[in-house]
């Protein structure tokens, strides 16, 4: 069985949730036979490491496109085009031409990782196809809109807020229409949780399958029951990603002051690729904006608690699975842990307000018995459902089935 993966991501280095997911997909597909990877990447992407030789890909290629949002007259044209504004309208056919040159011979399966590569290349390969949505963008926007914010002041402020909400509502409509249309072009649409599968089916997407996110099985987890002095709370992720950036601000501005009243010497570390707009969050030693690190395991080894204060987003968070794999206790918002099947008080602590998050973090910094129980139960859940070999097997099973069934629409 020969597979072509057309991806809106490149997995190496494996330092973000989408890259980890793509690497797991490739490992699963490689169990079925030769795999080729063609990535369509933003032009600004420079961190492109060599492929992992352990996967054994046959060929790897990529092409760059200009991902800057349209401005001026181009913005008006984009509005009339009908696609979500986040998607590029056209790259002059560059991606399609590059894929045409790359693709050789017959494929038994094409796996589109993300909706963007499917749109930009027009499903040009005549083979059974899988679309991995990675995230449900409409639900991500809807969750962001539900976050309470300060009331606008004055007519101008109210007008701007109304315009912003109207724009977001239109984006939701466009994403839902696009996801439904794209799902109709392929033989299976993949999401990362049963919860997202229910949402996708409710949105009219046909033939929905679940492939969970995954994390590697760690031989020697770095988590510990004993709390260090001073205690450390870690929030890790790509901090330039809007849901993570908002969560970092929420953590520093609203959760941290409450937590510091309960645990005065607590240290908060924000780890991951960041942006200049977040530089004001850096206030050591209480809060340290660490940025990107060569090996996240070094930061995980310092952490007494991993906190996931996300208030909007979609999919399942790799940062939660990472902490489970490393036996580090987790405090998360309900949204931050959704789709994993983790239970409050069994695998982690759930909290949604700033006060609740602070109290939960303080509790896990003080109760060693609870820390140990949660970490062990969470690790068991991870090994059973989310270890990369387990998920890679699911990928292989789905790929073989879709390829064997051919096109059920014919």
N, C-alpha and C positions, 0 to 999 in steps of 0.2 A: 504494500500500500504506500503510495507516494503522496505527500502532503505539501501544499504551499501555504505558508502563513503570511498574510498581508496585514501588517500591524501599524497602528498609529503610535507606536512606542518601540523602543529598543531596550532590551533587558539588562544590558551590562554597562555600568556596574549595577548590581541588584540592591539599590538603596532607596527604593520607593515602593509603595504598594502596587502600582500598576506594573512596574518592572518585575517585581517578585511574582505577580500573577502570570505575566507572560512567560517567564522562565519556567514556571511549573507547567503551563500549557505545552511548551516545547518539549519538556521532558516526557510528558504523557504521550504526545504525538510520536516522538521518536521510538516509543515502544511498538509502534505499528509499522515502522519502516522508514525510508528516507524522508527527511524534512528539510525544506528550504524556507528561509526567512527573508522577507522583503519589507523594510520599514519605511514609512512616510513620516518624516520628522520636521518639526519647526526649524527654520534656518539658523536660529540662535543656539540650537542644541550642539554642544561641543564635547560633552562627556560620553564618548563612544569607545568603550574598552573592547578588546578582542573577545570573540565568543568563547563561552565556556566549553573547552574541549571535551568535557565529560558527557555533554549532551550529544555530540557527534553530528552536528548539522552538516548537510551536504553542501549547501551554499548559503551565503549571507550577502545581502545588498541593501542599500538605502538610497533615498533621495530626499532633498530638502525642499521646503516650500515656505513662502512668506505668510506667517500666521498673524500678522498685524491686523487689527480690526479695521473695517472700511471707514473712511472719513469723507466729508464733503459730499459731492454728487454720488460717489460710490456707495455711500451709506444709504442714500435714497434708492439706488438700484438694488442694494441688498435687501431692503425692506420689501420691494416688489417681488423679489426672487422667491420668497416664501420659506426659505430655510432658516434655522436658528442663526442668530447673529454671530454666535461663537464659531460657527463653521466657516471655513474659507469658501468663497463663492466659486473661484476658479484659479488655477495656477497655470493657465495657458496650456493645459494638457500635459504639463511636465511630468506629473506623477504617472499618468496613464502611459505615456511614451516610455518612461523608465521601466515600469512594470512589464510592458510589452517586450522590451529588450531583455529583461531578466528572465521572464517565464519561458521555459523550454519544454516542449513535449507535452505529454498527457499527465494530468494529475487525477488522483482518485478522490481528493478532498481539498477544498480551500477553506481555511479558517481565517475569518476577518476579525482581528483584534481591535475592537472599537468601531464605531459607526463611520468615522471620518474616512478611513481608507476605502470602505465600500462605496461611499458617495463620490470620492475623488477619482476612483478607477472604474466605476460603473459596472461592477460585477462582470468583468470582461472574461474571466476564466470559465470555460464550459465544464463544470464539475459540480458534484454535490457540495453544498456550502453551509458553513456554520458562522453565525454572527455572535461574537462575544460582546455584549453591550458594556461590560465593565461596570458602568454606573447607569442608573436611570436619571437622566439629567432633569427631567420634569419634576421628579420628586425632590431632587436636590434644591431646585429653585423654590419650590413650594415650602420646603422646610425653612429656607433662609427668610422667606417673607413672613413666616410665623414668629420670628424672633422679635420680642417687644423692643421698641426703641424709644428714644425721647420724642415727645410730641413736637411737631414742627411749629415754629413761631412765625407769625406774619403771613401775609398772602403769598409772598414768594416762596417761603418754606413749604407751605401747604401745597402750592402748585408743583414744586419740585418733587415732593413726596408722591403726589397723585400721578405725576408723569412716570416716576420710577416704578410704581406699582403697576401701572398700565403696561409699561414695557415688559416687566417681568411676567405678567399674566399672558402677554402675547408670546413670550419666549416659551412658556409652559405649553401653550397650544401648539406652537410649531414643533417642539420636541416630541410631543405625543403623536402628532401626525407623522413626523419623520420616522419615529421608532416603529410605528405600526406599518408604514409603507416599507421600510427596510426589512422588517420581519417577514413580509410577504414575498421578498425576493430570495430568501434562503430556505434551507431545509430544516434548520433548527436555530433558535435564538437562545443564547446562554446568558444567564444571570448568576449571581454569586450566593443567593440564599433563597429559601422557600418563601420568605416574606417578599422579596423582590419578584419572585416568580408570580405570586398572587397579584402583585401590583401590575406586572407586565401583562398578564392575561386580562385583568380588568381594563387595561388600556387598549385592548384589541390586538395585542401582539400574538400571532399564532405559533404553535409548536415550540413552546418554551421549555427549556431544560435548565437544571441547576448544576453548576460546577462551583464548589466552594472556593474561596481563597485559601491559600496554604502557606505554611512556613516550614523551614527545614527542621528535622528532628535534631535537637541539640544533645550531644553525648554527655556534656557536663554543664547543666544549667547554672547560671551565675547568681540566681536568687538566693536569698538567705532569710532566715527567720529573725535573727538578731538585728536590731536597728542600729545604724551607725550614729556617730556623734560628730558633727551635727547631722540630723536626718535629711535625706534628699528625696525630693519628689521630681519625677521626670515626665516631661511631655515631649515626645519625639514624633517627627514627621516632616514632610516637605512644607516648610512654613510659608512659602510663597503661594501655596495652594490655598484659595480663598477660605474654605471651611477650616483649615488648620490655622490660618492667620487670625481669623475671627476668634477661634478657640483660645489661641495664645493671648490675645488681648483680654478676653473674658477671664482667663485664669489669672493674669497679672493684675488687672484693674479691680476685679470684683471678688475672686476667690482668695487670692493670696493675702489681702489684708485681714480677712476673717480667719484664715488658717494660722497666720502669725500671732493672732491673739490667743489661739489654743496651743500652738507649738512655737514659741517665740524664736527659737534658733533654727527653724526649718529653712532649707535651701531649695529653691526651684530652679531647674535647668531646662532650657528650651533648646532642643537639639534637632538640626536638620537644615537643609538649604533655606536660606532666609532672604529677605529683601530689605532695602534701605528704610522702607516705611515702618519696619518693626524695630529699628535701632533704639527707639526711646524706651523699649521694654527692658533693656539691659540696665540693671541696677545691682551690681554685685556688692556684697556676697549674697544678698537675699534672693535676687533673681539674676541669673546669668544667661544671656543669649549666646549660646555656644556656637551655633552655625553648623555647617557640615563637618563631619568627622570621618577619618579614614575607616574606622571600625566601630559600629554602633555598640558592639559587645562591651567595649571599654566603658561607655556611658551606662549601659544596662547594669554592669557590675557595681556601679556606684549607687544605683537607685534602690531606695527602700520601698517606694510606691511608684507605679506608673499611673498617671492620671490622663483621662481621655475626656476633656470637657467640650466635646463637639456639640454644636447646636443645630447644624445643618450639614447635609451631605447625603451620600447614597452608597449602597454596597456594604460590605463588611470590612472592618478596619484591621489591616495587617498589624497595626501597632498593638492591638489587643492580643492577637494570636502570638505575636512575638513575645509579649510579656508572659503569656501562658506557657509558651515553650521554654522560657527561661526561669519559670517558677518565681516570678515577681508579682506580688499582690497588685490588683488593679482596682481603681475607682473610675467609674465611667458614667456619663450621662446615659439615659435609656437609648437615645439615638446612636450614641457612640458604640454601643455593644449590640445593636439590633442585628438580627439575622444569624447570630452565632448559636443561639440556644442556651446561653449562659444564664444561670439563675442568681438572683440577688441573694446574698448570704450563703451561697453554696460555692460559686466559682469566682465571684467578685462582689463589690458593693456598687449599687446603682444610686445615683443622686443627680438631680436636675437643676436645682437652684444653687446660687453661690453659697448660701449658708449650708445646704445639705452636702455639697461637695467638700467644703472645708471640714465639716464634722466627720465625714466619712474618711477623708485623708488622715485626720488626727487620730481617729479610732484605729486605723491600720498602722499608725506609727507608735501606738501604745499597747496594742493587744497582740502579743506574740503568738498565742494559741490560735487566734483567728487568722493571723497572717499565714501560719503554717497550713491550716485546714483549707483555706481558700486556694493557696498556691498548689497544693497537691491535687485537689479536685479539678482545678482549671487545667493542670497539666494532663490529667487523665482524659479530660474532654478533648484537649488538643490532639493527643496521640491517637485517639479513636477516630476523630472526624477531620482533622485539619493538617496532619503531617503531610509533607509534600508527596511522599510515596503513595499515601492513601488517595490523595486527590489526583495524582498523575494516573493512577489506575482507572479512576472514573473518567478522566479525559480520554484515555485509550479506548475504553468500552464504548463511550459515546461516539468517538470518531469512527470506529469500525462499523458501528450500527448505521450511522448516517451514510457512510460510503457504500455499504452493502445495499441499503434500501434505495439508493439513487435519489431520484426526484419524485417524492410522493405527490407532487402537484400535477404530474403529467397524466 
